[in-house]
Amino acid sequence: MDPKPNILVVEDDAPIRHLIIRLLRENGFRAFGARDGEEMWRALAKAAVDLVLLDIMLPGQSGLELLCALRIRHAALPVVMVTAEGGETDRVRSLDLGAEDYLAKPFGRQELLLRIRAVLRRVRLRATVFGEGASRWMRFQGWSLDTARRDLLSPAGAVIDLSSAEFDLLVAFLEHPQQMLTRDKIFGLLYDRLADPNDRSVDVLVSRLRRKLKTEEGDTAMIMTVRGTGYSFLPRVEREA
């Protein structure tokens, strides 16, 4: 990854946008801004972006609508959503649509920097773990995960798009097949952020992954809920170079 990652700040409030960009630039990032969806798409077409900081309340298309489009057009691009204070519905919806993390307004400068750095660390770790020499394919119950291309192939051969968080969760399960993982353990494997591990992040993410693993027969039994504790991934897993 570029030693100075590019951060795109999508925020319609100009003073706040300029303040965030200045803060990021003063702390080792390249940063530039967009005030709405149209400017965001133009910015993404012009430069490589390592992370998008995306406000929910925007003129025109909302941040959630843009997040949906980003997951289709740039599935692997990490997105951190900025939500309203106390807006649990928006936070849960953001995770459900594939956001990597979220920040609730008002937030402090250090919290913003810590969350962005945590997301970027996960991206770097992912590249290291699945770099040269690692098993490229992980197969289970007719499904195949290409860890190099980050493609999930269904038993019918269809490519299933995964967000960064969904990919990380699936890998966590595939690395610990037929084991009970507590919510705290999953949280520790996936997140490095200033949030309460008892929030709904893990459950929302598991629910989203279950939907992706649903076959035409409706079988989502690969991930078993251990009531009050966590989850267990039931299939056997095979690895191939």
N, C-alpha and C positions, 0 to 999 in steps of 0.2 A: 504494500500500500504506500502511496505517496506519503513522505514524512510530514507533509502539511496537507492533511485531508481537506477536500472541498466540501463546505457545508452550504446548502441552499436554504435560506430563511424565507419562508412564505408567510408574510404577515402584512395586513393592510394598514396597520397603524404605523405611519412613517417614523415617528420618534422612537417607538419601541423597536422597530425593525433596525434602524440605524444603531441603536444602543446595543442590540444583540450582536450585530455584525462587528461593531467596534470591539466588544468584549471578546468575541471569538478570535479576531485578528490579533488582539493583544496577548492571546494565550496559545499561540502556535498553530492556528488554523487559517486556511484561506476561506473567506466567507463572502457571499454576495446574496442579494435579496430579490424578492418578487412580491408584488402586492396582491396578486390574484392568480387564478388558474392559468389564464392566458400567458402572463409573464413567466409563470413556472415552467410551462411547456417550452417556451422559447429558450429559457435558460438551460433546460435539460438538453435541448438540441444543440446548444453551442458549446457546452463544456461537460467534462466528466464530473460526476457528483458522487461523493462517498456517503452522504447522509442528507436527508431532507428534514428540516424542522418545520412542521406544518400546523398552522393555526386552524382550529375548526371554524371559527366565525370569520368568513371571508365574503366579500361581495361577489355576486354571481354564483358560481358553484361553491358549495361549502367544502370545508376541509375533508369531511367524510366522503363526499362524492369524489373528490380528487384522490383520496386514498384508494378508493375502489378502482379508479382508472390506473393509478400507479401500480397496483398489484397485478393488473393485466399487462401493462406495457413495460414495466420495470419490476418484475416479481422479486428480484433479489436485492433491490435497493432498500436499505434500512430507512424507516420513517419513524420519527418521534413526533407524536401529536401533542399539541398544546390545547388543553381543555379548560373550561370554566371552573372556578372554584366550586367544589361540592358537586360537580357534574358527574356523578358516578355512572349514569347512563351513557354519557358520551365516552367516558373512559373504557367501559366495558365494550361499547360498540367499536371503539378504535381498535382494541385488541382483537375483537371478533373479525374485523375486516383486514387484519394483518399488520397492524402497527407493531413496531419493535418495542416501543415504550411510550410513555406519556408523561407530560408535565402539567400540573394544575396551576393556573394563575391564582394569585401572584406567586412567582417562584424567585428564589435567590440566585445570584450569579454563580455561586459555587455549586449549587444543585444542578443548574443547567450544564455547567462544564463537566461535572461528575457523570451525569447521565449520558452525555454525548460521548465522553471518553469510554464509558463502560460498553456502549453499543459498538463502538469502533474496535475495542479490544476483542469483543466476541467475533467480529468479522475477521480480524487478524488470526485469532485462534482457529477459527473454522478453516481458513486457508492453510494453516500449518498442519492441522490434524489430517486434512484430506489432500495433502500435497503429494509430491513425488514419493513413490514407494509404499503409499498406503493402499489398502484394499479399495478398489474403485467401486465394486458392486456389492450391495448388501441385499440379499433376497429372502423373502418370507411369504409363505402362503400364496405363491403365484405372483407376488408383487416384486418389483426390482427398484432399488434406489441407486442411481448413478451419482456417487458423491463428488465426482469431478465436475459434472455438468449440472448437478443439483436437480436432476430430473427424477420424478417418481413415475414409474410405468405400472399401469394397472395390469391385472391378468389378461385383459383383452388387448394390451399394447398401447392404450391411450396414455398420453403424457399429462400428468396431473401437476399443475403449477403449485409450488409451495412458497410461502413467504419465508423470510429469514427465520422467524420464530418457529414456524411450523417445521421447517427443516431441522432446526436444532432439537426440537422436541422429539421428532421421529428418530433422529440419531441417538438421542438419550435412551429411548426405549430399545432401539436395536442394539445398543451397547450393553444393555442390561435386560436381555430377554428372560421371561419367566421368573422375574424377580419383582417383589413388591417394592415400589418406590413411593415413599411418603411425599406429600405435597411439598414439605420443606426441602426434601432431597431434590425433587424436580426443580424447585425454585432456585436452589443453589447451583444446579447444573446449567440453568438457562439464564439467570439474571445476576447482575452485579449492579444493583441500583438502590436508591434510597426509598424503598417501598416496604410495606408490611407484607411478609411472606404469607400472612393469613388472608390477604385480599383475594379477589376472584381471578387473578391473572392466570394461574395454572389451570383452573377448571374451565375457563373460557377457551384457553388454547387447546386443551384436550378435546373439548367439544368440537372445535373447528377442525382439528386433525381427524377426528372420527368421521366427520362429514366427508373429508377428502378420501378416506379409506373405504367409503361405502360402495359396495358393488351393486350391480343391477338386481341382485337377489336381496339387497338390503342388509347384508351381513356386516355388522360393525362390532362383532364380538371379539376382535383382536385385542382391544384395550378393555380390560376388566376393572371396574371400580371396586376398590376395597373400602367399604363403607366407613366413613369417618377417618380414614387414614391416608389413602392415596390410590395408586393405579398399578396394574401389572399388565405387561405386554405378553400375550400368551403364545404366539407362534415361535417356532424355531427359526433361527437366523443363520444364513450361510453367507460366507464372504468369498469374493473372487477378485483377483487382480484386474 
